[in-house]
């Protein structure tokens, strides 16, 4: 396992990271300010959100 996969980061750190600059709004909506996340956690959350189904009106 890579070292960066073990590291945990705050919501603020991840939202401001260059790696996620295109997903800043999504991360603000998905991440909890009181939790820590690894890069793997964030990638899984993004992937799960993007694969979600759209509800018909």
N, C-alpha and C positions, 0 to 999 in steps of 0.2 A: 504494500500500500504506500502510495506517495505521501510525503510529509504534508503537502497542502490539503490532502483529503482528510487528514486527522485534525487539522486546525479548525477552530470554531470562531465565528465572527458575529458581531452584532448586526442588527438590521441597518443601522446607520453606516457601518463600515461597508456592507455589501451594496447598499443603494448608491454609495459614492465611489465604488470600485470601477475602474475603467473596464474591467471584464463585463460588467453588467450595465454599461451606460445606455444601451438600447432597450433595457428592460426595467429602467428605473421606476416608472409608474406601476408596472406589474409587481415589482418587489415591494413597493410601498403598500400595495393592497394585500399581498399574500403573507408577508412576514410579520411576526409578532415582535414588538419592541423589547419584550422581556425575555426572549429566547436567544440562544446562540445557534448558528447554523454552519455546517461545513459547505464547501463548494458542491459536493455531491448532493447534499440535502437540497440546496437551492436549484440545482439542475433538475432534480426529480420533481420538485414543486412546479417549476416552470413547464416541464414536459407534461405533467398531469393536467395542469390548467389548460394548456394549448390543445390537448386531446379531448377536452371536455365537450359535451354535446350542447348544442344551442337549443334552448327551449322555444317552441313555437307559441305564438300568442293566440 
